[in-house]
Amino acid sequence: MERQFTAQIVKSGDWYAGTIKELSGINSQGRTIAELKENLKEAIQLIIESNIKHDND
């Protein structure tokens, strides 16, 4: 299943920082928007995998 999320991105100096609106606790940064998006995707995957693991414990 594929889902879409809303990234809120701000530029801070030479870096971009972002959060995912629909999922609390997902924050990341990157030197480019593309890098930030990849970092946010990885963070989403890690949170979802962790939630599934803990729900099954």
N, C-alpha and C positions, 0 to 999 in steps of 0.2 A: 504494500500500500504506500502510496506517495502522498505526503502532506506538504502544504506550503505554510511558512511562518513569516511574520513581519519583523524585519530587522530595523532597529532604530540606530542610525549611525551618526556619529559626530566626529568632527576633526579636532584634534588637540595637538597643536604644534605640528610635528612631522608624522604623527600617528593618527590612525582612525580607531575609534572605540565603538563597540556596538553591543546591544542587548537584543534579546528576542522577546517581543511584546507578550506573546501567548504563554511563555514558559519562564517562571521566575528563577533566578539564580544562574541564568546563562548570560555570561559577559565574556567578551574577548577583545583583542586588539590586533592590529596589523599595520604594516607600513603602507599598504595599498588597500583599496576597497576589495579587490579580488582576494588578497591574502586574508583580510578580515572575514570575508564571506566563507572561505574555506575553514578558518578557525571556528567560526560560529557553527558550521555544519558538523564539525568534529565534536564540539561541545554538546550539541543537541543529541548526537548519537550516543555519547558517553552517558548523558543524563537519562536517556530513555533506557539504555541497557542496564544501568544501575537501578532504575525504578522497577524494571521487570524482575531483576534478580532479587531485590528486596521484597517484592510482592509475593515471590514464590518461596521465600524463607519461612 
